[in-house]
């Protein structure tokens, strides 16, 4: 029912009536137009005008109509179905069809009294149940938490969970901390019988290894009701569809509840994503072999850089450097002498030139190759260095002096150096180290050189550079303007019984100098190289113009090729100034990809690879945990039913006294929006106009 209310005092209505009366009297009281023919017509017209003006004035008061709306909402019952693989293996085809029919009947019965909401859960929680039963993960605590978040403030009557009690992600639902103030009823699915079974429980391994290293793999093996049986753990490397056996490990099962751990060591002898298969040989009477095999993927990185220590002649500095650098597994160190050079300088990623160029060799051919290949380098100046030639082959330092005269210099760290950080321990101790031998003369830094160390001669701190870094034509260059760093290594050990300070100084120098800058103008990147089979593969791409500014004007295409050589073509979407692409969820296997873009007539490409690995969590545990379901229902005041008791569950829920909620709300609207008011006004004014027109008033 609607009630009338006003925004102004009610006595204003009298003013509206007075306004209408004054208007009507003023217009028709002394009007004698129709008196002779129709004596009472002016009275009728006056009444009509009075009503119209009064109503218009009344509407100016903005009267409101208020109505009370009442809505009855049924209690909500949530039906949640576990759709993980372990549920699928528990049902035969006929059994699943019968269960689906019973589920539909339960839903229909409950809808007579309740508002029924269906959810499926497994890898995630989603609305609707399709009984695909293919989720790779079971997370029972998440479904309880999500239902609590969605319906915690509504009239939730009960929650029904159909599951086998097996979870392999998330916490135990008994201790999930979800706030459900309603009964939780569980439908116990699956088989609790302990069958004879071998289980490859877990395989622990590094996801990343470096080429040439060894890495360990830990294998956990369990067996149930298989005492007296024997099995073999086989470790194989998969190359395409070929299987290369690496190791066999025999295992004797000596009890029914058996568990053991085996550890093996594998060689990372090939770069890229390597695929390994660990399998258990079947035993007689085993329930299933689906949990006897697991594949692992290891991304073997070839991060090693080839370093060449090229010297004019043997020197203890070379040995000191080599001992430090070879501790870093990312460096492959080679020593050559200029007059007996065995290796090609073009094969190296970084070159140390010790006492080169020298009086005997100006190393023109070596420098030409290094410049053409843009190989980073470090010059170490000594008593054999040709200073005039040295000044012309690098852009950082000019030395005007004579190598026949030398100074003993110590290193003082610069406060303005910012290419990398220096530890306080190194900063405090390095000035106390034994002096190096530097040419006597005048030292001047050139260009944009960054100075790490200045020379201290005797007790005088000079501005002569000792160690400095720079770059020319995108090639990183370092210069150490003295020899004898082997003394620093020995002094460090004498003072601290280790080489930590010396190794930190040399390590950081080489880490910066050997760092490669990616100057490619087109790049395609992945967040990782190994994806699970249930997660989408997402690519990002960047395109730079000649000034290395990000652009995304041209279209970028991507071709993904699987192990069988089939191509899948995609086109990137544009972001603010780059590109992104979701290739979706891909089948298990190894893939290669090739990105392509045409910019200003240039075809730019980028190649890479990735792998999609299977998720086998649902196969490791095949015995239903109905005890956990009983505890869960008891915790929330519900009960446990079995898959053939869905009708009884429906009856039990229908008999529960869960009251609906009545919601009341007030709706307010302006009376001026009522359509019949408009037609009433139009009718009154139209009648007045018609009568006056008809009887000759106009």
Legacy VTK file of the C-alpha trace (Angstrom):
# vtk DataFile Version 3.0
C-alpha trace
ASCII
DATASET POLYDATA
POINTS 698 float
0.000 0.000 0.000
1.270 3.448 -0.930
1.213 6.398 1.458
1.400 10.088 0.610
4.020 12.293 2.236
5.142 15.873 1.795
8.420 17.734 1.912
6.577 20.864 3.102
4.062 21.388 5.930
0.602 19.921 5.192
-1.165 23.279 5.594
0.500 24.350 2.329
-2.316 22.362 0.665
-4.734 25.103 1.753
-2.580 27.566 -0.138
-2.860 25.377 -3.229
-6.666 25.325 -2.869
-6.706 29.084 -2.347
-4.519 29.545 -5.403
-6.887 27.475 -7.528
-9.939 29.267 -6.148
-8.507 32.738 -6.757
-7.479 31.787 -10.269
-10.924 30.350 -11.125
-12.870 33.270 -9.587
-10.671 35.816 -11.280
-11.287 34.195 -14.650
-14.996 33.277 -14.491
-16.707 35.154 -11.606
-17.631 38.210 -13.688
-17.497 36.463 -17.057
-20.898 36.892 -18.806
-19.955 35.290 -22.134
-22.235 32.273 -21.800
-24.864 33.611 -19.352
-27.593 34.273 -21.901
-27.332 30.923 -23.700
-26.056 28.658 -20.914
-26.355 30.248 -17.504
-24.375 27.581 -15.605
-21.541 26.997 -18.095
-19.167 29.516 -16.541
-19.594 27.750 -13.201
-18.645 24.428 -14.761
-15.614 26.014 -16.436
-14.629 27.664 -13.162
-14.713 24.323 -11.354
-12.580 22.705 -14.057
-10.013 25.552 -13.929
-10.060 25.426 -10.108
-9.232 21.717 -10.110
-6.474 22.071 -12.720
-4.706 24.987 -11.004
-5.076 23.427 -7.551
-3.549 20.188 -8.831
-0.636 22.030 -10.487
0.075 23.979 -7.324
-0.139 20.760 -5.326
2.494 19.155 -7.576
4.853 22.084 -6.898
4.975 20.899 -3.271
6.793 17.746 -4.539
4.576 15.226 -2.770
6.008 11.686 -2.449
4.453 8.238 -2.600
5.966 5.706 -0.187
5.332 1.979 -0.517
6.460 -0.997 1.589
7.785 -3.941 -0.466
8.003 -7.359 1.184
10.036 -10.257 -0.306
10.352 -13.786 1.027
13.703 -15.486 0.284
14.162 -19.203 0.610
17.106 -20.569 2.596
20.165 -21.463 0.465
21.532 -24.990 0.287
24.893 -25.424 -1.478
25.612 -28.690 -3.292
29.379 -29.037 -3.923
30.705 -31.886 -6.070
34.360 -32.988 -6.118
35.408 -33.293 -9.771
38.986 -34.514 -9.337
40.496 -37.520 -11.084
40.356 -39.685 -7.974
36.533 -39.459 -8.071
36.539 -40.462 -11.728
38.599 -43.599 -11.066
36.187 -44.631 -8.271
33.168 -44.780 -10.604
32.374 -47.316 -13.277
30.453 -45.899 -16.236
27.123 -47.341 -15.069
27.759 -46.273 -11.505
28.454 -42.698 -12.561
25.226 -42.535 -14.596
23.211 -43.763 -11.605
24.917 -41.291 -9.309
24.200 -38.393 -11.665
20.535 -39.374 -11.684
20.456 -39.472 -7.874
22.233 -36.095 -7.716
19.643 -34.567 -10.031
16.836 -36.040 -7.907
18.383 -34.601 -4.745
18.571 -31.169 -6.331
14.953 -31.338 -7.541
13.652 -32.387 -4.111
15.533 -29.643 -2.313
14.351 -26.949 -4.717
10.808 -27.315 -3.360
11.912 -25.776 -0.073
15.321 -24.243 -0.679
17.226 -22.151 -3.167
19.824 -24.653 -4.406
23.273 -23.556 -5.610
25.588 -26.056 -7.335
29.383 -25.808 -7.270
32.154 -28.006 -8.614
35.575 -28.052 -6.955
38.976 -29.564 -7.574
41.648 -27.393 -9.145
39.356 -24.432 -8.422
35.827 -23.687 -7.216
33.312 -22.888 -9.950
29.547 -22.667 -10.297
27.760 -25.560 -11.995
28.469 -29.318 -12.030
29.251 -31.156 -15.277
30.668 -34.428 -13.860
33.750 -34.287 -16.121
35.811 -35.576 -13.143
39.157 -34.610 -14.654
40.623 -32.016 -12.253
44.261 -32.686 -11.419
44.098 -31.290 -7.869
41.816 -31.626 -4.842
41.512 -28.684 -2.458
38.784 -29.284 0.140
39.624 -26.350 2.378
39.188 -23.866 -0.486
35.597 -24.884 -1.239
34.629 -24.423 2.417
36.389 -21.071 2.542
34.820 -19.847 -0.706
31.311 -20.866 0.346
31.811 -19.026 3.619
32.879 -15.891 1.731
29.985 -16.073 -0.742
27.128 -16.945 1.594
28.343 -15.926 5.040
25.920 -12.966 5.135
22.988 -14.788 3.525
20.401 -17.245 4.809
22.590 -20.299 4.252
20.804 -23.409 5.495
23.286 -26.231 4.830
26.299 -27.279 2.750
26.497 -30.673 1.045
29.955 -31.856 -0.098
30.315 -34.947 -2.272
33.948 -36.119 -2.146
36.251 -38.997 -1.266
38.089 -37.024 1.426
41.387 -37.004 -0.505
43.079 -33.609 -0.763
46.510 -32.812 -2.187
46.493 -29.035 -2.085
45.576 -26.591 0.650
45.250 -27.352 4.338
43.241 -29.988 6.152
39.595 -28.814 5.902
39.144 -29.574 9.598
41.632 -26.819 10.420
41.010 -24.446 7.529
39.516 -21.820 9.858
36.498 -21.228 7.588
33.552 -19.611 9.374
30.519 -21.720 8.460
27.718 -21.502 10.983
25.602 -24.144 9.243
25.674 -27.951 9.102
28.006 -29.558 6.576
26.738 -32.845 5.162
29.207 -35.048 3.305
28.500 -37.621 0.630
31.240 -40.237 0.969
32.504 -41.382 -2.426
35.312 -43.737 -3.388
36.647 -46.947 -1.895
38.292 -47.167 1.523
39.651 -50.667 0.948
43.444 -50.848 1.142
44.460 -52.529 -2.116
47.751 -54.007 -3.130
49.553 -51.105 -4.692
52.930 -49.579 -5.426
53.077 -45.790 -5.245
55.788 -43.483 -6.502
54.947 -40.918 -3.828
57.229 -37.970 -4.512
60.279 -37.040 -6.533
62.331 -34.124 -5.250
64.724 -32.451 -7.681
66.199 -29.123 -8.716
64.165 -27.302 -11.310
67.333 -25.673 -12.644
70.808 -27.126 -13.154
73.871 -25.806 -14.922
75.496 -27.485 -17.869
78.331 -29.751 -16.776
77.115 -30.015 -13.179
75.608 -32.979 -11.367
72.258 -32.829 -9.593
70.555 -35.208 -7.205
67.057 -36.667 -7.413
65.314 -38.048 -4.324
62.660 -40.715 -4.940
60.067 -41.713 -2.314
58.522 -45.156 -2.852
55.570 -46.574 -0.882
53.792 -49.929 -1.039
50.602 -51.268 0.557
49.745 -54.908 1.196
52.702 -55.979 -0.938
55.027 -57.668 1.566
57.415 -60.110 -0.072
57.268 -58.426 -3.485
60.154 -56.914 -5.419
60.200 -53.944 -7.737
62.754 -51.896 -9.649
63.066 -48.146 -9.880
64.066 -47.245 -13.431
65.366 -43.785 -14.266
65.271 -42.897 -17.952
65.910 -39.836 -20.053
63.254 -39.043 -22.635
64.413 -37.585 -25.950
61.316 -37.087 -28.070
59.663 -40.495 -28.091
62.927 -42.307 -27.378
63.681 -43.627 -23.912
67.279 -43.929 -22.712
67.681 -45.953 -19.543
70.097 -44.362 -17.054
69.809 -46.411 -13.843
67.982 -49.384 -12.297
67.548 -49.604 -8.526
66.092 -52.862 -7.125
63.824 -52.577 -4.066
62.623 -55.426 -1.815
59.321 -54.793 0.009
59.545 -56.256 3.513
56.285 -55.073 5.121
52.716 -54.201 4.196
53.027 -50.537 5.105
56.281 -49.943 3.233
58.146 -46.723 2.581
61.681 -46.021 1.415
63.737 -43.220 -0.124
66.366 -43.577 -2.806
68.698 -40.862 -4.062
70.402 -40.825 -7.425
72.821 -38.372 -9.062
72.378 -37.370 -12.701
74.646 -35.477 -15.083
73.487 -32.202 -16.645
75.276 -32.905 -19.908
72.831 -31.238 -22.330
71.410 -27.733 -22.233
67.696 -26.958 -22.455
64.700 -28.470 -20.690
65.517 -32.137 -20.062
62.773 -34.687 -19.450
63.312 -37.674 -17.164
60.956 -40.559 -16.393
61.049 -42.435 -13.086
59.035 -45.645 -13.043
58.373 -48.638 -10.807
58.028 -52.090 -12.308
54.597 -53.652 -11.619
54.060 -56.364 -9.044
51.577 -59.199 -9.306
48.032 -58.266 -8.272
48.698 -54.517 -8.202
45.485 -52.457 -8.205
46.721 -49.783 -10.612
49.951 -48.838 -12.335
48.889 -45.240 -12.904
50.841 -44.094 -9.846
54.000 -46.035 -10.765
55.360 -43.422 -13.151
56.350 -39.816 -12.777
58.088 -37.497 -15.181
60.269 -34.620 -14.070
61.682 -31.710 -16.034
64.985 -29.984 -15.332
65.982 -26.772 -17.082
69.702 -27.139 -17.786
71.200 -23.710 -18.335
74.349 -23.174 -20.340
75.282 -20.054 -18.391
79.008 -20.605 -18.599
81.113 -17.920 -20.177
84.407 -18.720 -21.812
87.172 -16.517 -20.391
90.628 -16.207 -21.963
93.604 -15.099 -19.863
96.016 -13.940 -22.589
99.458 -12.919 -21.291
102.662 -11.663 -22.812
104.593 -14.162 -20.692
104.097 -16.355 -17.599
103.263 -14.349 -14.503
101.924 -15.144 -10.990
98.978 -12.768 -11.649
97.627 -15.282 -14.168
97.614 -18.072 -11.593
95.936 -15.850 -8.985
93.181 -14.862 -11.419
92.681 -18.404 -12.639
92.248 -19.812 -9.137
89.554 -17.232 -8.359
87.647 -17.491 -11.635
87.576 -21.288 -11.776
85.629 -21.353 -8.514
82.715 -19.843 -10.391
80.913 -22.674 -12.205
79.650 -20.160 -14.743
83.169 -19.481 -16.023
85.278 -21.711 -18.259
88.832 -20.343 -17.975
91.608 -20.820 -20.562
95.206 -19.526 -20.343
97.222 -18.669 -23.471
100.467 -16.805 -24.163
100.649 -14.462 -27.123
103.685 -16.142 -28.732
102.187 -19.652 -28.316
98.492 -18.980 -28.757
96.540 -22.210 -29.334
92.927 -20.999 -29.259
90.933 -18.607 -31.396
90.105 -15.406 -29.582
86.736 -15.294 -31.403
85.610 -18.358 -29.388
85.688 -16.477 -26.069
83.210 -14.234 -24.284
85.796 -12.191 -22.360
89.558 -11.662 -22.695
92.091 -10.501 -20.106
95.145 -8.900 -21.745
98.016 -9.112 -19.266
100.985 -6.894 -20.175
99.531 -6.560 -23.660
100.114 -4.835 -26.009
103.797 -5.328 -25.254
107.037 -4.184 -26.785
107.334 -7.520 -28.596
103.663 -7.751 -29.751
101.182 -5.018 -30.576
98.365 -7.675 -30.798
96.760 -5.887 -33.762
95.243 -9.058 -35.197
93.837 -10.093 -31.822
92.293 -6.680 -31.194
90.805 -6.581 -34.696
88.956 -9.839 -34.064
87.835 -8.696 -30.624
86.542 -5.400 -32.025
84.668 -7.080 -34.871
83.055 -9.565 -32.454
82.549 -6.902 -29.755
84.265 -9.038 -27.119
84.585 -7.358 -23.678
88.124 -7.111 -22.351
90.354 -6.161 -19.442
93.826 -4.655 -19.714
96.382 -5.263 -16.932
99.312 -2.859 -17.247
102.779 -4.023 -16.191
106.443 -3.579 -16.801
106.171 -5.313 -20.201
103.336 -3.123 -21.528
103.910 -0.840 -24.527
102.358 2.323 -23.049
102.130 4.313 -26.281
100.327 1.445 -28.009
98.204 0.858 -24.882
97.032 4.481 -24.964
95.656 4.025 -28.496
93.841 0.681 -28.141
91.552 1.592 -25.233
89.547 4.757 -24.486
89.653 4.877 -20.680
93.170 5.768 -19.517
96.238 7.641 -20.756
99.597 6.903 -19.123
102.484 9.231 -19.853
105.464 7.490 -18.304
108.317 5.021 -18.559
107.907 1.321 -17.780
111.558 1.190 -16.727
110.603 3.196 -13.640
107.827 2.038 -11.336
105.873 3.038 -8.243
104.537 0.826 -5.465
100.828 1.729 -5.217
97.988 0.663 -2.969
94.300 0.815 -3.831
91.932 3.452 -2.396
88.245 2.971 -3.121
86.388 5.835 -4.808
83.273 7.227 -3.125
81.714 8.137 -6.489
81.744 4.648 -8.032
78.220 3.323 -8.670
78.421 0.461 -11.166
78.169 -2.134 -8.397
78.196 -2.162 -4.597
81.285 -2.629 -2.442
81.166 -4.457 0.867
82.350 -2.468 3.923
84.810 -5.228 4.803
86.479 -4.831 1.407
86.392 -1.038 1.656
88.110 -1.070 5.046
90.743 -3.741 4.379
91.856 -3.155 0.786
93.951 -0.021 1.558
96.078 -2.139 3.924
96.950 -4.731 1.278
100.444 -5.027 -0.176
101.233 -2.507 -2.932
101.079 -3.303 -6.638
103.662 -2.246 -9.226
102.566 0.593 -11.527
104.535 2.537 -14.188
105.989 5.834 -13.036
104.255 8.691 -14.812
101.098 10.733 -15.233
97.721 8.933 -15.271
94.590 10.555 -16.710
91.115 9.049 -17.051
89.336 9.699 -20.337
85.770 9.801 -21.546
83.075 8.408 -19.263
85.381 6.121 -17.315
84.120 5.022 -13.890
86.974 4.802 -11.395
86.753 2.124 -8.703
90.291 2.446 -7.249
92.705 5.359 -7.019
96.441 5.023 -6.345
97.987 5.632 -2.950
101.733 6.214 -3.375
103.467 5.922 -0.045
101.234 7.885 2.304
99.836 10.184 -0.365
96.348 9.574 -1.793
96.451 10.622 -5.440
93.800 11.044 -8.128
95.685 8.655 -10.415
93.274 5.876 -11.490
94.260 2.324 -10.581
91.160 0.308 -11.579
88.490 1.747 -13.865
85.646 0.665 -16.141
84.025 2.026 -19.261
82.353 1.204 -22.530
83.058 1.918 -26.191
80.852 0.870 -29.117
78.768 -1.253 -26.729
81.906 -3.134 -25.586
82.730 -3.177 -21.874
86.359 -2.432 -21.005
88.229 -2.600 -17.704
91.759 -1.388 -16.968
93.980 -2.307 -14.022
96.936 0.093 -14.225
99.329 -2.102 -12.218
100.492 -5.692 -11.893
101.119 -7.888 -8.852
97.580 -8.741 -7.715
98.942 -12.161 -6.663
100.322 -10.266 -3.651
96.801 -9.239 -2.635
95.693 -12.852 -2.668
98.595 -13.994 -0.472
98.206 -11.029 1.894
94.469 -11.711 2.270
95.196 -15.288 3.295
97.956 -14.253 5.669
95.652 -11.775 7.430
92.371 -13.724 7.431
93.267 -17.352 6.618
91.038 -17.146 3.548
90.806 -15.358 0.207
87.339 -13.877 0.694
88.190 -10.194 0.242
90.369 -10.788 -2.801
87.792 -13.115 -4.354
85.008 -10.610 -3.770
86.953 -7.822 -5.489
87.924 -9.934 -8.488
84.529 -11.650 -8.627
82.560 -8.397 -8.727
84.908 -6.913 -11.311
84.431 -9.846 -13.636
80.732 -10.176 -12.901
80.193 -6.621 -14.110
82.659 -6.745 -16.986
81.314 -10.049 -18.372
77.638 -9.134 -17.997
76.067 -9.306 -21.422
73.668 -6.579 -22.481
70.728 -7.771 -24.546
70.621 -5.406 -27.523
68.063 -7.358 -29.510
65.273 -5.090 -30.696
62.649 -7.852 -30.604
62.233 -10.199 -27.657
59.670 -12.781 -26.589
59.719 -13.881 -22.952
58.040 -16.422 -20.686
57.726 -16.190 -16.921
59.249 -19.690 -16.727
60.267 -22.558 -18.992
58.278 -25.350 -17.315
54.487 -25.136 -16.958
51.994 -27.452 -15.275
49.379 -28.960 -17.554
46.524 -27.027 -15.898
48.018 -23.529 -16.174
47.929 -21.235 -19.210
51.123 -20.432 -21.095
51.495 -16.639 -21.274
53.991 -14.873 -23.531
55.187 -11.266 -23.416
56.947 -9.484 -26.263
58.857 -6.222 -26.639
59.760 -4.365 -29.813
62.243 -1.477 -29.893
62.847 1.069 -32.619
66.325 2.194 -33.716
66.510 4.511 -30.678
65.629 1.619 -28.350
62.213 3.049 -27.530
59.388 0.600 -26.880
56.789 0.529 -29.653
53.853 -1.723 -30.502
52.612 -0.497 -33.875
53.164 -3.576 -36.115
51.420 -6.918 -35.533
53.484 -9.624 -33.842
52.832 -13.283 -34.636
53.885 -16.405 -32.747
54.172 -19.990 -33.913
54.251 -22.743 -31.283
55.482 -26.159 -32.476
54.893 -29.348 -30.500
57.121 -32.427 -30.346
55.334 -33.973 -33.351
56.020 -30.946 -35.532
52.504 -29.501 -35.544
52.307 -25.718 -35.666
49.875 -23.527 -33.724
49.688 -19.913 -34.856
48.820 -16.956 -32.629
48.784 -13.158 -32.809
49.848 -11.013 -29.855
47.552 -8.486 -28.195
48.856 -4.982 -27.606
49.358 -3.583 -24.102
50.315 0.009 -23.262
53.623 -0.131 -25.133
54.354 -3.850 -25.552
52.579 -7.123 -26.375
51.043 -10.050 -24.496
49.523 -13.386 -25.473
47.830 -16.207 -23.596
48.190 -19.448 -25.543
45.863 -21.181 -23.111
46.346 -24.582 -21.516
48.468 -26.859 -23.715
48.851 -30.663 -23.665
51.820 -32.245 -21.913
54.982 -32.199 -24.001
57.962 -30.204 -25.231
57.366 -27.124 -27.384
59.366 -24.679 -29.455
58.194 -21.191 -30.328
59.143 -18.564 -32.878
58.052 -14.940 -32.682
58.041 -12.806 -35.807
57.456 -9.127 -36.589
58.040 -6.987 -39.671
59.146 -3.453 -38.810
60.321 -0.898 -41.373
60.917 -3.654 -43.899
62.981 -5.755 -41.475
61.921 -9.250 -40.397
62.814 -9.691 -36.714
62.597 -13.145 -35.122
62.981 -14.650 -31.674
63.204 -18.384 -30.902
62.727 -20.238 -27.626
61.380 -23.371 -26.001
59.287 -24.493 -23.054
57.769 -27.671 -21.635
54.366 -28.583 -20.213
54.630 -31.215 -17.466
51.857 -33.503 -16.201
50.264 -33.211 -12.761
49.936 -36.643 -11.162
48.883 -35.743 -7.634
45.520 -37.482 -7.939
47.194 -40.796 -8.732
49.355 -40.965 -5.622
46.516 -41.470 -3.146
43.711 -43.790 -4.253
42.185 -44.836 -0.903
39.208 -42.718 0.144
39.387 -41.035 3.556
35.852 -41.351 4.936
37.091 -40.905 8.521
38.038 -37.335 7.672
34.560 -36.758 6.210
32.919 -38.026 9.405
35.053 -35.692 11.472
34.274 -32.798 9.149
30.515 -33.341 9.371
30.716 -33.770 13.138
32.703 -30.527 13.410
29.925 -28.568 11.668
26.959 -30.446 13.091
26.086 -32.397 9.961
26.134 -36.065 9.015
27.686 -38.478 6.509
25.721 -40.150 3.711
26.930 -42.552 1.039
26.399 -42.337 -2.698
23.370 -44.670 -2.542
21.746 -42.581 0.218
21.079 -39.317 -1.613
17.317 -39.761 -1.280
17.665 -40.103 2.510
19.839 -36.981 2.534
17.100 -35.079 0.675
14.488 -36.201 3.203
16.726 -35.239 6.125
17.301 -31.740 4.745
13.604 -31.265 3.871
12.620 -32.052 7.456
14.985 -29.477 8.913
13.266 -26.384 10.270
15.161 -23.695 8.367
13.054 -20.559 8.179
12.946 -18.325 5.136
13.884 -14.690 5.571
11.400 -11.910 4.887
13.022 -8.789 3.499
11.153 -5.473 3.694
12.143 -2.360 1.831
10.602 1.056 1.333
10.264 2.504 -2.135
9.836 6.237 -2.519
8.844 8.011 -5.726
7.649 11.466 -6.636
3.947 11.712 -7.413
4.776 13.810 -10.455
6.064 10.584 -12.066
2.611 8.952 -11.816
1.271 8.772 -15.352
-2.437 9.165 -14.526
-1.710 12.559 -12.947
-0.506 13.750 -16.344
-3.583 12.465 -18.093
-5.846 13.998 -15.416
-4.293 17.423 -15.929
-4.447 17.079 -19.692
-8.090 15.987 -19.419
-9.122 18.946 -17.251
-7.420 21.504 -19.480
-8.715 19.791 -22.623
-12.324 19.764 -21.319
-12.123 23.469 -20.504
-10.689 24.281 -23.926
-13.273 22.128 -25.723
-16.254 23.648 -23.921
-15.069 27.162 -24.539
-14.387 26.361 -28.179
-17.648 24.539 -28.688
-19.773 27.281 -27.224
-17.977 30.029 -29.055
-15.735 31.324 -26.307
-12.688 31.597 -28.616
LINES 1 699
698 0 1 2 3 4 5 6 7 8 9 10 11 12 13 14 15 16 17 18 19 20 21 22 23 24 25 26 27 28 29 30 31 32 33 34 35 36 37 38 39 40 41 42 43 44 45 46 47 48 49 50 51 52 53 54 55 56 57 58 59 60 61 62 63 64 65 66 67 68 69 70 71 72 73 74 75 76 77 78 79 80 81 82 83 84 85 86 87 88 89 90 91 92 93 94 95 96 97 98 99 100 101 102 103 104 105 106 107 108 109 110 111 112 113 114 115 116 117 118 119 120 121 122 123 124 125 126 127 128 129 130 131 132 133 134 135 136 137 138 139 140 141 142 143 144 145 146 147 148 149 150 151 152 153 154 155 156 157 158 159 160 161 162 163 164 165 166 167 168 169 170 171 172 173 174 175 176 177 178 179 180 181 182 183 184 185 186 187 188 189 190 191 192 193 194 195 196 197 198 199 200 201 202 203 204 205 206 207 208 209 210 211 212 213 214 215 216 217 218 219 220 221 222 223 224 225 226 227 228 229 230 231 232 233 234 235 236 237 238 239 240 241 242 243 244 245 246 247 248 249 250 251 252 253 254 255 256 257 258 259 260 261 262 263 264 265 266 267 268 269 270 271 272 273 274 275 276 277 278 279 280 281 282 283 284 285 286 287 288 289 290 291 292 293 294 295 296 297 298 299 300 301 302 303 304 305 306 307 308 309 310 311 312 313 314 315 316 317 318 319 320 321 322 323 324 325 326 327 328 329 330 331 332 333 334 335 336 337 338 339 340 341 342 343 344 345 346 347 348 349 350 351 352 353 354 355 356 357 358 359 360 361 362 363 364 365 366 367 368 369 370 371 372 373 374 375 376 377 378 379 380 381 382 383 384 385 386 387 388 389 390 391 392 393 394 395 396 397 398 399 400 401 402 403 404 405 406 407 408 409 410 411 412 413 414 415 416 417 418 419 420 421 422 423 424 425 426 427 428 429 430 431 432 433 434 435 436 437 438 439 440 441 442 443 444 445 446 447 448 449 450 451 452 453 454 455 456 457 458 459 460 461 462 463 464 465 466 467 468 469 470 471 472 473 474 475 476 477 478 479 480 481 482 483 484 485 486 487 488 489 490 491 492 493 494 495 496 497 498 499 500 501 502 503 504 505 506 507 508 509 510 511 512 513 514 515 516 517 518 519 520 521 522 523 524 525 526 527 528 529 530 531 532 533 534 535 536 537 538 539 540 541 542 543 544 545 546 547 548 549 550 551 552 553 554 555 556 557 558 559 560 561 562 563 564 565 566 567 568 569 570 571 572 573 574 575 576 577 578 579 580 581 582 583 584 585 586 587 588 589 590 591 592 593 594 595 596 597 598 599 600 601 602 603 604 605 606 607 608 609 610 611 612 613 614 615 616 617 618 619 620 621 622 623 624 625 626 627 628 629 630 631 632 633 634 635 636 637 638 639 640 641 642 643 644 645 646 647 648 649 650 651 652 653 654 655 656 657 658 659 660 661 662 663 664 665 666 667 668 669 670 671 672 673 674 675 676 677 678 679 680 681 682 683 684 685 686 687 688 689 690 691 692 693 694 695 696 697
